[in-house]
């Protein structure tokens, strides 16, 4: 059963579909998707639960989320195994990144639930005392992608419920398993039924119904920019709040004083993390001309050493991509770049032999592409890095910003002034210096430009899920207030 509504697993009332194992091409299971009636039930359950959960004290919500963190930790092995099976990512990624990151996120928001403060009370105008109330928004409709299903469930659910909201989450129909286990863990932690609801189905099948549901107060979406624009248009019809974390095309800028070995290792790790299916992955490497050959040669050497194989094998570095169709899409980008005259220094093909049946693709390094080439402009979402040289510092930073996206970036240099300039001038929601990818629960994640708006993680994300209310308490007991003379003069 792939629907978790009001604390109960149930079969969906939509169409039936088969989920395929990315690593083998075999049928993993048959899923009965949710129908619109299931979405209605989930939203209704969230509305009922909202009254009690929104009135719980910050301490009560905090205690429940602390217990959720412990429940997730107790299920760590089960969560990691399922995350790898449904996505094709390596078991090391699931075990050492996805699960502990989600547990830590839960622990952070357990504390943050008690930090929902407003401005202190004070007299900012004559005759009245003002104060700020921070209140939950209501029922949140969230849609999460398939690349990090467990972490995305945490990023969507945790700040929402810490602030006192209830939620209906639609995970990707390709990867619903760990989102359902998350909800199950929440129930075991004592979070009331209906606070967290999971509906599994396609975007067109139920996603749009959730986004436009009259009882949904806010929509949160992570995914492609094209779909984000569609969701924003749908939400605009009712002027409801929208939080969007969209695509990326992260630049990786290497200045001529950088440590080449460190930058090369960072580029490989940053490009192939999660199969490159990460909107913050390193995708455009700009290398100052004196280091270009040394950098690309070393990156190619390291990419050839990457172990591609069975995701369940702890020795595997790079597992399968999410699906055979997606692997073919990634291969299409590389093939078109090759046909246009670019050089493939590493990878550029799907491995055969024992891996032929799975959705595997070798780490790929491309040089010789132009700045306006498709491989440089568009999001590939695979283990593919395009490297281009640059001359002056001005040119390198201009190339980094020459994109519609602005989610993440990195700069590599031993020079403090260059570090500060890059961090100030690169237009992205996150800029790493001499590293690429690390995230922490205390720091926000979100984009500039076509990468969306709003923040996940950190205390900043609570701004997305709360309303700010000004309350003024009149302290003048008289019938006449002096300011009223501006509107009509008191003549009594």
C-alpha positions as CSV (number, residue, x, y, z in Angstrom):
1,X,0.0,0.0,0.0
2,X,1.4,3.4,-1.0
3,X,-0.9,5.9,0.6
4,X,-0.6,7.0,4.2
5,X,-3.6,9.0,5.1
6,X,-4.8,10.0,8.6
7,X,-2.4,7.5,10.2
8,X,-3.4,4.5,8.1
9,X,-1.9,2.8,5.0
10,X,-4.4,2.3,2.2
11,X,-4.7,1.4,-1.4
12,X,-5.0,4.2,-3.8
13,X,-8.0,4.7,-6.1
14,X,-6.1,5.7,-9.2
15,X,-4.4,3.8,-12.0
16,X,-2.1,0.9,-11.5
17,X,1.6,1.1,-12.5
18,X,4.8,-1.0,-12.2
19,X,7.9,0.3,-10.5
20,X,11.2,-0.8,-12.1
21,X,14.4,-1.5,-10.3
22,X,17.0,1.0,-11.8
23,X,19.9,-1.4,-11.3
24,X,18.4,-4.4,-13.0
25,X,15.5,-3.4,-15.1
26,X,13.3,-5.8,-13.3
27,X,9.8,-5.1,-11.9
28,X,10.1,-4.2,-8.3
29,X,6.4,-3.9,-7.4
30,X,3.0,-2.9,-8.7
31,X,1.7,0.4,-7.3
32,X,-1.9,1.5,-7.2
33,X,-1.7,5.3,-7.4
34,X,-3.8,7.7,-5.5
35,X,-6.8,9.3,-7.2
36,X,-8.1,12.8,-6.6
37,X,-10.5,11.4,-4.0
38,X,-7.5,10.2,-2.0
39,X,-6.0,13.6,-2.1
40,X,-9.3,15.1,-0.9
41,X,-9.2,12.6,2.0
42,X,-5.6,13.5,2.9
43,X,-6.3,17.2,2.8
44,X,-9.4,16.7,5.0
45,X,-7.3,14.7,7.5
46,X,-4.7,17.4,7.6
47,X,-7.4,20.0,8.2
48,X,-8.8,18.1,11.1
49,X,-5.4,17.5,12.6
50,X,-4.4,21.2,12.1
51,X,-6.6,22.5,14.9
52,X,-4.9,20.4,17.6
53,X,-1.3,20.5,16.2
54,X,-1.3,24.2,15.6
55,X,-2.3,24.8,19.2
56,X,0.3,22.4,20.6
57,X,3.0,24.3,22.5
58,X,6.4,24.6,20.9
59,X,7.7,22.3,23.6
60,X,5.2,19.7,22.8
61,X,6.0,19.8,19.0
62,X,9.7,19.8,19.9
63,X,9.4,16.7,22.0
64,X,7.5,14.8,19.3
65,X,10.1,15.7,16.6
66,X,13.0,14.7,18.9
67,X,11.2,11.3,19.2
68,X,10.9,11.2,15.4
69,X,14.7,11.7,15.0
70,X,15.2,8.7,17.3
71,X,12.7,6.6,15.4
72,X,14.4,7.4,12.1
73,X,17.8,6.5,13.6
74,X,16.3,3.2,14.8
75,X,15.2,2.4,11.2
76,X,18.5,3.6,9.6
77,X,19.3,0.3,8.0
78,X,15.9,-0.3,6.6
79,X,15.7,3.3,5.3
80,X,19.2,3.1,3.6
81,X,18.4,-0.3,2.0
82,X,15.1,0.9,0.6
83,X,16.6,4.2,-0.6
84,X,19.2,2.4,-2.6
85,X,16.8,-0.1,-4.0
86,X,14.3,2.4,-5.2
87,X,16.8,5.0,-6.6
88,X,19.8,2.9,-7.7
89,X,22.2,5.1,-5.7
90,X,25.1,3.5,-3.9
91,X,24.5,2.1,-0.5
92,X,27.3,4.3,0.8
93,X,25.4,7.3,-0.3
94,X,22.3,6.1,1.5
95,X,24.0,5.0,4.6
96,X,26.5,7.8,5.1
97,X,24.7,10.8,3.5
98,X,20.9,10.4,3.1
99,X,19.9,8.7,6.3
100,X,22.2,10.6,8.8
101,X,21.4,13.9,7.1
102,X,17.7,13.3,7.6
103,X,18.1,12.3,11.2
104,X,20.2,15.4,11.8
105,X,17.6,17.5,10.1
106,X,14.9,16.1,12.4
107,X,17.1,16.8,15.5
108,X,17.7,20.4,14.3
109,X,14.0,21.1,13.7
110,X,13.1,19.6,17.1
111,X,15.2,22.5,18.6
112,X,14.0,25.1,16.1
113,X,10.4,24.4,17.0
114,X,11.1,26.2,20.3
115,X,12.7,29.2,18.6
116,X,9.7,30.7,16.7
117,X,10.2,34.1,18.2
118,X,8.8,37.5,17.1
119,X,9.9,41.0,18.1
120,X,9.6,41.9,21.7
121,X,6.5,43.9,22.8
122,X,7.0,47.6,22.8
123,X,5.4,51.0,22.2
124,X,6.0,52.0,18.6
125,X,3.1,54.4,18.3
126,X,1.3,56.7,20.8
127,X,-1.3,54.9,22.9
128,X,-0.7,51.3,21.9
129,X,1.6,48.4,22.7
130,X,2.6,46.3,19.7
131,X,3.7,42.7,19.5
132,X,4.3,40.1,16.9
133,X,2.6,36.7,16.7
134,X,4.2,34.1,14.4
135,X,1.5,31.6,13.4
136,X,1.4,28.5,11.1
137,X,0.0,28.9,7.6
138,X,-2.4,25.9,7.6
139,X,-2.4,22.8,5.4
140,X,0.8,22.5,3.2
141,X,0.7,20.7,-0.1
142,X,4.2,19.5,-1.0
143,X,5.6,17.8,-4.0
144,X,9.1,16.2,-3.8
145,X,11.4,14.7,-6.4
146,X,12.9,11.3,-6.9
147,X,16.6,12.1,-6.5
148,X,16.7,12.3,-2.7
149,X,13.4,10.9,-1.6
150,X,14.2,10.5,2.1
151,X,16.0,13.8,2.5
152,X,13.3,15.7,0.5
153,X,10.6,14.2,2.7
154,X,12.5,15.6,5.7
155,X,13.1,19.0,4.1
156,X,9.4,19.4,3.3
157,X,7.8,17.9,6.4
158,X,10.1,19.0,9.2
159,X,10.0,22.8,9.0
160,X,6.3,22.6,8.2
161,X,5.3,20.6,11.3
162,X,7.8,22.4,13.5
163,X,6.0,25.6,12.8
164,X,2.6,24.0,13.6
165,X,1.3,23.2,10.1
166,X,0.0,19.9,8.8
167,X,1.1,18.5,5.5
168,X,0.1,16.4,2.5
169,X,3.3,15.2,0.7
170,X,3.3,13.8,-2.8
171,X,6.7,12.0,-3.3
172,X,7.7,11.0,-6.8
173,X,5.8,7.9,-8.0
174,X,9.2,6.4,-8.8
175,X,10.4,6.5,-5.2
176,X,7.6,6.6,-2.6
177,X,9.0,4.0,-0.2
178,X,11.1,6.0,2.3
179,X,8.6,8.8,2.5
180,X,6.1,6.3,3.7
181,X,8.5,4.9,6.2
182,X,9.1,8.5,7.4
183,X,5.4,9.0,8.1
184,X,5.3,5.6,9.8
185,X,8.2,6.7,12.1
186,X,6.4,9.9,12.8
187,X,3.3,8.0,14.0
188,X,5.5,5.8,16.2
189,X,7.0,9.0,17.7
190,X,3.5,10.1,18.7
191,X,2.9,12.8,16.1
192,X,-0.9,12.8,15.8
193,X,-2.6,11.1,12.9
194,X,-3.4,13.5,10.0
195,X,-0.4,15.8,10.7
196,X,1.6,14.0,8.0
197,X,-0.1,12.4,5.0
198,X,1.6,10.8,2.0
199,X,-0.2,10.3,-1.4
200,X,1.6,8.5,-4.2
201,X,0.8,9.3,-7.8
202,X,1.9,11.3,-10.9
203,X,2.0,15.1,-11.2
204,X,-0.7,15.3,-13.7
205,X,-2.8,12.6,-12.0
206,X,-2.9,14.1,-8.5
207,X,-0.1,16.7,-8.2
208,X,-2.1,19.5,-9.9
209,X,-5.2,18.6,-7.8
210,X,-3.2,19.0,-4.6
211,X,-1.7,22.3,-5.8
212,X,-5.1,23.7,-6.6
213,X,-7.1,22.2,-3.7
214,X,-9.1,25.0,-2.0
215,X,-8.1,23.8,1.5
216,X,-4.3,23.9,0.8
217,X,-2.9,27.1,2.1
218,X,0.6,26.8,0.7
219,X,2.5,24.9,-2.0
220,X,6.1,23.7,-1.7
221,X,7.8,22.1,-4.7
222,X,11.2,20.8,-5.5
223,X,11.9,19.8,-9.1
224,X,12.5,21.1,-12.6
225,X,12.2,24.8,-13.4
226,X,9.6,24.0,-16.1
227,X,7.3,22.2,-13.7
228,X,7.9,24.9,-11.1
229,X,6.6,27.6,-13.5
230,X,3.5,25.5,-14.1
231,X,2.9,25.1,-10.3
232,X,3.4,28.8,-9.8
233,X,0.9,29.6,-12.5
234,X,-1.7,27.2,-10.9
235,X,-1.1,28.7,-7.5
236,X,-1.5,32.2,-8.8
237,X,-5.1,31.6,-9.6
238,X,-5.9,31.7,-5.8
239,X,-2.9,33.8,-4.8
240,X,-1.6,31.2,-2.4
241,X,1.9,31.1,-1.1
242,X,4.5,29.2,-3.1
243,X,7.9,27.9,-2.2
244,X,10.1,26.6,-5.1
245,X,13.5,24.9,-5.2
246,X,14.2,24.3,-8.9
247,X,16.9,23.3,-11.3
248,X,20.6,24.2,-11.3
249,X,23.7,24.3,-13.5
250,X,26.4,24.8,-10.8
251,X,29.7,26.4,-11.9
252,X,33.0,25.1,-10.5
253,X,35.5,28.0,-10.9
254,X,39.2,27.1,-10.5
255,X,41.6,30.0,-10.3
256,X,45.3,29.6,-11.3
257,X,46.5,29.6,-7.7
258,X,44.3,26.7,-6.7
259,X,45.5,23.3,-5.4
260,X,45.0,21.2,-8.6
261,X,44.8,17.9,-6.8
262,X,42.2,19.2,-4.4
263,X,40.2,20.8,-7.1
264,X,40.3,17.7,-9.3
265,X,39.0,15.4,-6.5
266,X,36.4,18.0,-5.6
267,X,35.2,18.1,-9.2
268,X,34.8,14.4,-9.5
269,X,33.0,14.0,-6.2
270,X,30.9,17.1,-7.0
271,X,30.0,15.9,-10.5
272,X,29.1,12.3,-9.8
273,X,27.4,12.6,-6.4
274,X,24.0,10.8,-6.5
275,X,24.8,9.9,-10.1
276,X,25.0,13.6,-10.9
277,X,21.2,13.7,-10.3
278,X,21.6,16.7,-8.0
279,X,20.7,20.2,-8.9
280,X,23.8,21.5,-6.9
281,X,26.1,19.0,-8.6
282,X,29.2,20.4,-10.3
283,X,28.3,20.6,-14.0
284,X,30.3,23.5,-15.5
285,X,34.0,23.6,-14.6
286,X,35.8,26.9,-15.5
287,X,39.5,26.6,-15.2
288,X,42.0,29.5,-15.5
289,X,44.1,28.8,-18.6
290,X,47.5,28.0,-16.9
291,X,45.8,25.1,-15.0
292,X,43.4,23.8,-17.7
293,X,45.5,20.9,-19.0
294,X,46.7,19.7,-15.6
295,X,43.2,19.9,-14.2
296,X,41.4,18.1,-17.0
297,X,44.0,15.4,-17.2
298,X,43.8,14.7,-13.5
299,X,39.9,14.7,-13.5
300,X,39.9,12.3,-16.4
301,X,42.3,10.0,-14.6
302,X,40.2,10.0,-11.4
303,X,36.9,9.5,-13.4
304,X,38.4,6.3,-14.9
305,X,39.0,5.0,-11.4
306,X,35.4,5.4,-10.3
307,X,33.8,2.0,-9.5
308,X,30.4,1.7,-11.3
309,X,28.5,-1.3,-10.2
310,X,25.9,-2.9,-8.0
311,X,24.4,-0.2,-5.8
312,X,24.2,-2.7,-2.9
313,X,27.9,-3.4,-2.9
314,X,29.7,-1.1,-0.4
315,X,32.7,-0.9,-2.8
316,X,30.5,0.8,-5.5
317,X,31.1,4.5,-6.0
318,X,28.5,5.1,-8.6
319,X,25.3,3.1,-8.9
320,X,22.5,3.3,-11.5
321,X,20.6,6.4,-12.6
322,X,16.9,6.5,-11.8
323,X,15.6,4.9,-15.0
324,X,16.6,3.6,-18.4
325,X,14.8,6.5,-20.0
326,X,16.7,9.0,-17.9
327,X,20.0,7.3,-18.7
328,X,19.2,7.6,-22.4
329,X,18.4,11.3,-21.9
330,X,21.8,11.8,-20.3
331,X,23.5,9.8,-23.1
332,X,21.7,12.0,-25.7
333,X,23.3,15.1,-24.2
334,X,26.7,13.6,-24.4
335,X,26.2,12.2,-27.9
336,X,25.0,15.6,-29.3
337,X,28.0,17.3,-27.7
338,X,30.4,14.8,-29.3
339,X,28.6,15.3,-32.7
340,X,29.0,19.1,-32.3
341,X,32.8,18.7,-32.0
342,X,33.4,18.4,-28.3
343,X,36.0,16.0,-26.9
344,X,35.2,13.2,-24.4
345,X,38.2,12.8,-22.1
346,X,36.5,10.2,-19.9
347,X,33.4,8.1,-20.0
348,X,30.7,9.0,-22.5
349,X,29.0,5.6,-22.6
350,X,26.8,3.1,-20.8
351,X,28.8,0.1,-19.5
352,X,28.0,-3.3,-20.9
353,X,28.5,-6.8,-19.5
354,X,26.9,-7.5,-16.1
355,X,25.7,-3.9,-16.0
356,X,24.0,-3.8,-19.4
357,X,20.5,-4.5,-18.0
358,X,20.7,-1.5,-15.5
359,X,20.5,2.2,-16.0
360,X,24.2,2.8,-15.6
361,X,26.4,5.5,-17.2
362,X,30.1,6.1,-16.8
363,X,31.4,9.4,-15.3
364,X,32.0,11.8,-18.2
365,X,34.3,14.7,-18.8
366,X,33.8,16.9,-21.8
367,X,36.1,19.6,-23.2
368,X,35.9,21.7,-26.3
369,X,32.3,22.8,-26.0
370,X,31.3,26.4,-26.5
371,X,29.7,28.5,-23.7
372,X,26.5,28.6,-25.6
373,X,26.4,24.8,-26.2
374,X,23.5,22.7,-24.9
375,X,25.8,20.7,-22.7
376,X,26.9,23.9,-21.0
377,X,23.6,25.7,-20.8
378,X,21.0,23.0,-20.0
379,X,20.6,20.7,-16.9
380,X,21.8,17.2,-17.8
381,X,21.1,15.7,-14.4
382,X,23.7,12.9,-14.8
383,X,27.4,12.3,-14.0
384,X,28.7,14.7,-16.7
385,X,31.1,17.6,-16.3
386,X,31.9,20.1,-19.0
387,X,35.2,21.9,-18.6
388,X,36.1,25.3,-20.3
389,X,39.1,27.6,-19.9
390,X,39.1,31.2,-19.0
391,X,41.6,34.1,-19.0
392,X,41.1,36.9,-16.4
393,X,39.3,36.7,-13.1
394,X,36.6,38.9,-14.5
395,X,36.0,36.5,-17.3
396,X,35.8,33.5,-15.0
397,X,33.2,35.1,-12.8
398,X,31.2,36.4,-15.8
399,X,31.1,32.8,-17.2
400,X,30.0,31.4,-13.9
401,X,27.1,33.8,-13.8
402,X,26.2,33.3,-17.5
403,X,23.3,31.0,-16.8
404,X,19.6,31.1,-16.1
405,X,20.2,29.2,-12.9
406,X,21.6,30.2,-9.5
407,X,21.3,27.4,-7.0
408,X,24.9,26.6,-6.0
409,X,28.5,27.2,-7.1
410,X,32.1,26.8,-5.9
411,X,35.4,28.6,-6.3
412,X,38.8,27.2,-5.8
413,X,41.7,29.5,-4.8
414,X,44.4,30.0,-2.1
415,X,43.9,33.8,-2.3
416,X,41.6,35.4,0.3
417,X,40.7,38.4,-1.9
418,X,39.6,36.0,-4.7
419,X,37.6,34.0,-2.2
420,X,35.8,37.0,-0.9
421,X,35.2,38.4,-4.4
422,X,33.9,35.0,-5.7
423,X,31.5,34.6,-2.8
424,X,30.2,38.1,-3.2
425,X,29.8,38.2,-7.0
426,X,28.7,34.7,-7.9
427,X,24.9,34.7,-8.2
428,X,23.8,31.6,-6.3
429,X,22.1,30.7,-3.1
430,X,25.2,28.8,-1.9
431,X,28.9,29.4,-2.8
432,X,31.5,27.0,-1.5
433,X,35.1,27.9,-1.3
434,X,37.6,25.0,-1.9
435,X,34.8,22.5,-1.6
436,X,31.6,21.5,-3.4
437,X,28.4,19.9,-2.1
438,X,28.6,19.8,1.7
439,X,25.3,20.9,3.4
440,X,24.5,21.3,7.1
441,X,21.1,21.5,8.8
442,X,21.9,24.9,10.3
443,X,22.4,26.6,6.9
444,X,19.8,27.5,4.3
445,X,19.4,25.9,0.9
446,X,17.7,27.7,-1.9
447,X,18.3,29.5,-5.2
448,X,18.5,32.7,-7.2
449,X,17.0,33.4,-10.6
450,X,15.4,30.4,-12.3
451,X,16.5,28.1,-9.5
452,X,13.5,29.3,-7.5
453,X,12.9,31.2,-4.2
454,X,12.5,30.3,-0.6
455,X,14.7,28.3,1.7
456,X,14.9,24.7,2.9
457,X,16.7,23.7,6.1
458,X,17.9,26.1,8.7
459,X,15.8,28.5,10.8
460,X,15.3,30.5,7.6
461,X,13.0,27.8,6.3
462,X,10.6,28.5,9.1
463,X,9.9,31.9,7.5
464,X,8.3,30.0,4.6
465,X,5.9,28.1,6.9
466,X,4.7,30.9,9.2
467,X,2.6,34.0,9.0
468,X,3.6,37.1,10.8
469,X,0.8,39.0,12.6
470,X,1.1,42.4,14.1
471,X,-1.1,42.8,17.2
472,X,-1.6,46.3,18.8
473,X,-3.1,46.6,22.2
474,X,-4.8,50.0,22.7
475,X,-3.7,51.6,26.1
476,X,-5.8,54.7,26.0
477,X,-9.2,54.0,27.6
478,X,-10.9,57.2,26.2
479,X,-13.3,57.2,23.4
480,X,-11.3,59.9,21.5
481,X,-8.0,59.0,20.0
482,X,-5.9,61.9,18.9
483,X,-4.9,60.4,15.5
484,X,-8.6,60.3,14.6
485,X,-8.6,64.1,14.2
486,X,-6.7,63.5,10.9
487,X,-9.8,61.8,9.6
488,X,-12.6,63.8,11.3
489,X,-12.1,66.4,13.9
490,X,-13.4,65.8,17.4
491,X,-15.9,68.4,18.3
492,X,-17.5,67.0,21.5
